[in-house]
Structure formats: structure tokens, C-alpha cells
């Protein structure tokens, strides 16, 4: 079974590479003794970018994996236990994102 993000995989990879570049930039800023607030501003930007990726992946997971498990359960091709497990998995992921 394909993951829910598969149709946006290239966009996710592009965004993650951009974030990787931001983090490398942060390392250079520390190496170059950049002013603290300027570094913190860039940390905030990288954090927001990662949160955006996480929210997109969560949306894809809910729309594909969770919805698919629920539909399969309702049609009789999947079990209610599988659907419940997907819902719990999504709820746990949301809880982790909220705590971070």
C-alpha cells in the first residue's frame, strides 16, 4: 500500500532539503559568533518550516491511511480494530505535535 504523502513526495523532499539548508546556516551562524537574537530568529523559522511539513504529513495520513481504514471497516473489507488502531495512531501523532 502506498503512503498518503506519495503524490506530494517531491514537494516534501524539496521542503526538507530547504530546511536542511536552514539548519546548516544556523551552524554557520554559531561558528561565526552571530548575534543571539538573529540565530533565534532563524531557529524559529526552521521550526515553523518543520511544523508545516509535519502538519502536511498528518493531513495526508488522515485523508489517506485513516480514511481508508475506516472505509474498509465500513465496507467489510477491513476490521474495526484496524480502523481504531489507525485513529489511535493519528491521535498519538497529534498529541506529539502539540507537545513539541
Helices and strands as residue ranges (DSSP letters): G 6-8, H 9-31, H 36-61, I 62-66, H 67-75, H 80-99
